[in-house]
């Protein structure tokens, strides 16, 4: 079939298709702990409360839940409360509720990117986002990440050079809090400078805050969306890490013009009435806040256990960065030892 690729498929579909992210998980033996991805602990899934919420929705509002319909207004209110806790007073026109943050990341290239356009990402970063941007034909430029997050001085150099060449980057993708996979958090001065650069060069910043609520050390820093006064930040959040990955509900919060265009390209339509009602019902009466506190306690314990194991088992020359939250611990091997060789 290979000779037919150029005539059978659209140009964007002619590339070799990589395996889906997480495909290795499906056939995994349950007793094996995989470090391939940032996986949630299934023992912490709120199965009983989700089952109760589902039963209540079907009993009290089953006809509307199981029929066609738009995104449930009660879920929009829940997301507004979550954004308010992150320092953002979002109105419904600022919000899009989607099937996980992955759907929203997949919509970004459709709204912003023509083949060959520049998208700026961190290096390293979440490979699920990178694969979506690359599949749309984006030319990716990576900015290094250190213990304080994206090296914004390097970002400034890149933006200046692109401006000199007359090349406008389409957006900057960043994971500022408990970075995947570095585990670091973008410092306060760098947050301020990133927003300054976004305004100066008129470029959207996509803020992926999947791990924002899972802080177990220190005080929270304001989200980029909370600091943004000019509408350059598109904040992306998800229930995957604070409820369960299989729930597949995420959201985008940003300027209404961006939200409307994301909505325009969403072929699946709005989030299903059933799923929206179940998630909203589960989050009510303080259940979500209580569950987040449980997650923080348990993941803090897991992080400490992992750091202790690394200290006992790794050579002392390995540099370890202890995170303040999230799912990731970053280790650097001493030169000349290669991670690829070790693997």
ChimeraX attribute file (.defattr): number of C-alpha atoms within 10 A of each C-alpha:
attribute: neighborCount
match mode: 1-to-1
recipient: residues
	/A:1	5
	/A:2	7
	/A:3	7
	/A:4	9
	/A:5	13
	/A:6	11
	/A:7	9
	/A:8	12
	/A:9	11
	/A:10	10
	/A:11	13
	/A:12	11
	/A:13	13
	/A:14	15
	/A:15	11
	/A:16	7
	/A:17	8
	/A:18	8
	/A:19	8
	/A:20	9
	/A:21	11
	/A:22	12
	/A:23	9
	/A:24	12
	/A:25	13
	/A:26	8
	/A:27	7
	/A:28	11
	/A:29	9
	/A:30	9
	/A:31	6
	/A:32	7
	/A:33	10
	/A:34	13
	/A:35	8
	/A:36	9
	/A:37	16
	/A:38	15
	/A:39	15
	/A:40	17
	/A:41	13
	/A:42	10
	/A:43	7
	/A:44	15
	/A:45	18
	/A:46	16
	/A:47	13
	/A:48	9
	/A:49	14
	/A:50	19
	/A:51	13
	/A:52	13
	/A:53	20
	/A:54	19
	/A:55	14
	/A:56	16
	/A:57	23
	/A:58	16
	/A:59	10
	/A:60	10
	/A:61	13
	/A:62	16
	/A:63	12
	/A:64	15
	/A:65	19
	/A:66	14
	/A:67	11
	/A:68	11
	/A:69	14
	/A:70	12
	/A:71	19
	/A:72	22
	/A:73	13
	/A:74	15
	/A:75	22
	/A:76	20
	/A:77	15
	/A:78	17
	/A:79	24
	/A:80	20
	/A:81	15
	/A:82	16
	/A:83	21
	/A:84	13
	/A:85	14
	/A:86	18
	/A:87	15
	/A:88	21
	/A:89	14
	/A:90	19
	/A:91	14
	/A:92	14
	/A:93	13
	/A:94	18
	/A:95	25
	/A:96	24
	/A:97	27
	/A:98	26
	/A:99	18
	/A:100	22
	/A:101	24
	/A:102	19
	/A:103	17
	/A:104	22
	/A:105	21
	/A:106	20
	/A:107	21
	/A:108	21
	/A:109	23
	/A:110	16
	/A:111	16
	/A:112	17
	/A:113	20
	/A:114	14
	/A:115	15
	/A:116	12
	/A:117	18
	/A:118	21
	/A:119	23
	/A:120	21
	/A:121	24
	/A:122	23
	/A:123	16
	/A:124	16
	/A:125	20
	/A:126	20
	/A:127	13
	/A:128	14
	/A:129	18
	/A:130	19
	/A:131	15
	/A:132	18
	/A:133	24
	/A:134	16
	/A:135	18
	/A:136	20
	/A:137	18
	/A:138	23
	/A:139	17
	/A:140	18
	/A:141	15
	/A:142	19
	/A:143	21
	/A:144	15
	/A:145	20
	/A:146	14
	/A:147	17
	/A:148	18
	/A:149	23
	/A:150	28
	/A:151	17
	/A:152	21
	/A:153	14
	/A:154	14
	/A:155	22
	/A:156	17
	/A:157	11
	/A:158	17
	/A:159	21
	/A:160	15
	/A:161	12
	/A:162	15
	/A:163	13
	/A:164	10
	/A:165	9
	/A:166	9
	/A:167	13
	/A:168	16
	/A:169	24
	/A:170	21
	/A:171	24
	/A:172	23
	/A:173	22
	/A:174	23
	/A:175	27
	/A:176	26
	/A:177	32
	/A:178	26
	/A:179	32
	/A:180	25
	/A:181	19
	/A:182	26
	/A:183	25
	/A:184	27
	/A:185	25
	/A:186	26
	/A:187	15
	/A:188	14
	/A:189	10
	/A:190	17
	/A:191	21
	/A:192	15
	/A:193	15
	/A:194	22
	/A:195	22
	/A:196	13
	/A:197	18
	/A:198	21
	/A:199	18
	/A:200	10
	/A:201	16
	/A:202	14
	/A:203	18
	/A:204	20
	/A:205	25
	/A:206	24
	/A:207	22
	/A:208	25
	/A:209	20
	/A:210	23
	/A:211	23
	/A:212	23
	/A:213	22
	/A:214	23
	/A:215	22
	/A:216	20
	/A:217	12
	/A:218	8
	/A:219	8
	/A:220	14
	/A:221	16
	/A:222	15
	/A:223	23
	/A:224	28
	/A:225	25
	/A:226	17
	/A:227	15
	/A:228	19
	/A:229	11
	/A:230	11
	/A:231	17
	/A:232	21
	/A:233	26
	/A:234	24
	/A:235	22
	/A:236	25
	/A:237	27
	/A:238	27
	/A:239	21
	/A:240	18
	/A:241	24
	/A:242	24
	/A:243	24
	/A:244	19
	/A:245	16
	/A:246	11
	/A:247	18
	/A:248	18
	/A:249	23
	/A:250	22
	/A:251	21
	/A:252	26
	/A:253	27
	/A:254	23
	/A:255	18
	/A:256	16
	/A:257	11
	/A:258	22
	/A:259	19
	/A:260	15
	/A:261	15
	/A:262	22
	/A:263	19
	/A:264	13
	/A:265	13
	/A:266	15
	/A:267	8
	/A:268	10
	/A:269	13
	/A:270	18
	/A:271	21
	/A:272	19
	/A:273	20
	/A:274	22
	/A:275	21
	/A:276	24
	/A:277	25
	/A:278	23
	/A:279	23
	/A:280	20
	/A:281	22
	/A:282	22
	/A:283	20
	/A:284	14
	/A:285	9
	/A:286	9
	/A:287	13
	/A:288	20
	/A:289	14
	/A:290	11
	/A:291	17
	/A:292	17
	/A:293	16
	/A:294	15
	/A:295	23
	/A:296	19
	/A:297	14
	/A:298	15
	/A:299	21
	/A:300	21
	/A:301	13
	/A:302	13
	/A:303	20
	/A:304	13
	/A:305	12
	/A:306	14
	/A:307	17
	/A:308	11
	/A:309	11
	/A:310	15
	/A:311	13
	/A:312	10
	/A:313	9
	/A:314	13
	/A:315	11
	/A:316	12
	/A:317	10
	/A:318	14
	/A:319	13
	/A:320	16
	/A:321	17
	/A:322	19
	/A:323	24
	/A:324	22
	/A:325	25
	/A:326	27
	/A:327	23
	/A:328	22
	/A:329	21
	/A:330	16
	/A:331	14
	/A:332	13
	/A:333	16
	/A:334	13
	/A:335	9
	/A:336	6
	/A:337	10
	/A:338	11
	/A:339	11
	/A:340	6
	/A:341	6
	/A:342	7
	/A:343	5
